[in-house]
Amino acid sequence: MPSHGLDGPPGGPDHDGGPPGPAPRRPGGPSDGAARRSPPAVTLATAPPRTRPRRHDRGVWFLVLPALILAADEALRELPLLSTVRRGTSAALLPAPELPPARNALALIAVAWTELVITGEAARLKRCAEHACAWVFRDVSKNRSRRWCSLRVCGNRTKARRYAAKHAGAVG
């Protein structure tokens, strides 16, 4: 069975997985270079202009319901994420180690979502065009024209259905 979902690591192959720059510091918190808790620094409402949808991205954003985006941002605020900065390395955003397994899984999703928003790659998320499929995928095509989560499965179903409908009247 073909795989569905994201095509590679969030932010692309050259992305180190961490947010740019050091995490914000809280009063009374640990010193620089130590692990510290911090709320996500970016939500869709506070994202820099380069991460907001551009003209050619607007169709994509209508596919992802705004209420779901706001719910994801709210979930980010509820999960303790650990921002780690070490000398000589880049920053990383990770789930807090003491989280129970279910909340840890949610925190991993929150980290991936945060990376997509920070890097501007959230605009590349699309819902599969096959009406029977509910998958969301990351469109990594150069011109952002990918329509299906899998061309072999969903794309083939759509094309076969279209072909059968076109030739149904010709038979008989």
C-alpha positions as CSV (number, residue, x, y, z in Angstrom):
1,M,0.0,0.0,0.0
2,P,1.5,3.4,-0.9
3,S,2.4,5.8,1.8
4,H,0.4,9.0,2.3
5,G,1.3,12.1,4.1
6,L,4.3,14.4,4.3
7,D,7.0,14.2,1.7
8,G,10.2,14.4,3.7
9,P,11.2,16.3,6.8
10,P,9.4,19.6,7.7
11,G,11.1,22.5,6.1
12,G,12.9,20.5,3.5
13,P,16.1,18.5,3.4
14,D,18.4,21.4,4.5
15,H,16.2,22.5,7.4
16,D,17.7,21.6,10.8
17,G,14.3,21.3,12.4
18,G,14.6,24.2,14.9
19,P,13.1,27.7,14.9
20,P,15.4,30.6,13.9
21,G,17.3,32.2,16.7
22,P,17.3,31.5,20.4
23,A,14.1,31.0,22.3
24,P,12.6,33.8,24.4
25,R,13.8,33.9,28.0
26,R,11.5,34.0,31.0
27,P,12.3,35.9,34.2
28,G,13.7,33.6,36.8
29,G,14.3,30.9,34.1
30,P,17.4,28.9,33.4
31,S,20.5,30.6,32.1
32,D,21.4,30.8,28.4
33,G,22.4,27.5,26.8
34,A,20.1,25.5,29.1
35,A,16.8,23.9,28.2
36,R,13.8,26.1,29.0
37,R,10.1,26.0,28.6
38,S,8.5,28.5,26.3
39,P,5.2,28.9,24.6
40,P,5.3,28.8,20.8
41,A,6.6,32.1,19.6
42,V,4.6,32.2,16.3
43,T,1.0,31.5,15.5
44,L,-0.8,32.2,12.3
45,A,-2.0,35.5,13.7
46,T,1.5,36.6,14.6
47,A,3.4,35.0,11.8
48,P,5.7,37.3,9.8
49,P,4.3,38.5,6.5
50,R,6.4,36.0,4.4
51,T,4.5,33.2,6.1
52,R,1.1,34.5,5.3
53,P,-0.6,33.2,2.1
54,R,0.6,34.8,-1.1
55,R,-1.8,35.3,-4.1
56,H,-1.0,31.8,-5.6
57,D,-1.5,30.2,-2.2
58,R,-4.9,31.5,-1.4
59,G,-6.7,28.5,-2.9
60,V,-4.7,26.3,-0.6
61,W,-5.7,28.2,2.5
62,F,-9.4,27.8,1.7
63,L,-8.9,24.0,1.8
64,V,-7.7,24.2,5.4
65,L,-10.5,25.5,7.5
66,P,-9.6,28.6,9.6
67,A,-11.3,27.0,12.6
68,L,-8.9,24.0,12.4
69,I,-5.9,26.3,12.2
70,L,-7.1,28.3,15.2
71,A,-7.7,25.0,17.1
72,A,-4.1,23.9,16.2
73,D,-2.7,27.2,17.5
74,E,-4.8,26.8,20.7
75,A,-3.5,23.2,21.2
76,L,0.1,24.5,20.9
77,R,-0.5,26.9,23.8
78,E,-1.7,24.0,26.0
79,L,1.3,21.7,25.4
80,P,4.6,22.1,27.2
81,L,7.3,22.3,24.6
82,L,11.0,22.5,25.4
83,S,13.2,24.9,23.6
84,T,16.9,23.8,23.6
85,V,19.8,26.0,22.7
86,R,23.4,24.6,23.0
87,R,26.6,26.4,22.3
88,G,27.8,25.7,18.7
89,T,24.5,24.2,17.5
90,S,21.1,25.6,16.4
91,A,18.0,25.8,18.4
92,A,15.5,22.9,18.6
93,L,11.9,22.7,19.8
94,L,11.0,19.4,21.4
95,P,8.2,18.0,23.6
96,A,8.9,18.1,27.4
97,P,10.4,14.8,28.5
98,E,7.9,14.2,31.3
99,L,4.8,14.2,29.0
100,P,2.7,11.0,29.0
101,P,2.7,9.1,25.6
102,A,-0.6,10.6,24.3
103,R,0.4,14.2,25.0
104,N,3.9,13.5,23.7
105,A,2.4,12.5,20.4
106,L,0.3,15.6,20.3
107,A,3.4,17.7,21.2
108,L,5.4,16.1,18.3
109,I,2.5,17.2,16.0
110,A,2.6,20.7,17.5
111,V,6.4,20.9,16.9
112,A,5.9,19.9,13.2
113,W,3.0,22.4,12.9
114,T,5.2,25.2,14.5
115,E,8.0,24.4,12.1
116,L,5.7,24.6,9.1
117,V,4.3,28.0,10.2
118,I,7.7,29.5,11.0
119,T,9.2,28.4,7.7
120,G,6.2,29.4,5.7
121,E,5.7,25.8,4.5
122,A,2.2,25.6,6.0
123,A,1.0,27.1,2.7
124,R,2.1,24.0,0.9
125,L,-0.4,21.8,2.9
126,K,-3.2,20.6,0.6
127,R,-6.2,18.3,0.9
128,C,-6.2,15.4,-1.6
129,A,-8.4,16.2,-4.7
130,E,-9.8,12.6,-4.6
131,H,-13.3,13.0,-3.1
132,A,-13.1,9.7,-1.2
133,C,-9.7,10.6,0.4
134,A,-9.3,12.7,3.5
135,W,-5.5,12.9,3.5
136,V,-3.6,16.2,3.7
137,F,-0.2,16.3,2.1
138,R,2.7,18.7,1.6
139,D,3.0,19.9,-2.0
140,V,6.7,20.0,-2.7
141,S,6.3,20.6,-6.5
142,K,8.0,23.6,-7.9
143,N,4.8,25.3,-9.1
144,R,2.6,24.0,-6.3
145,S,0.3,22.2,-8.7
146,R,0.1,18.7,-7.1
147,R,-3.5,17.6,-6.6
148,W,-3.4,14.1,-5.0
149,C,-1.6,12.6,-2.0
150,S,-0.6,9.7,-4.2
151,L,-0.7,9.8,-8.0
152,R,-0.6,6.0,-8.1
153,V,-3.7,5.6,-5.9
154,C,-5.9,8.7,-5.7
155,G,-4.7,10.2,-9.0
156,N,-5.3,6.9,-10.8
157,R,-8.8,6.5,-9.2
158,T,-9.8,10.0,-10.3
159,K,-8.5,9.6,-13.8
160,A,-10.1,6.1,-14.2
161,R,-13.4,7.4,-13.0
162,R,-13.2,10.4,-15.5
163,Y,-12.3,8.0,-18.3
164,A,-15.1,5.6,-17.5
165,A,-17.7,8.5,-17.4
166,K,-16.4,9.9,-20.7
167,H,-16.7,6.5,-22.5
168,A,-19.9,5.3,-20.8
169,G,-22.1,6.9,-23.4
170,A,-20.0,5.6,-26.3
171,V,-20.5,1.9,-25.3
172,G,-23.9,0.7,-26.5
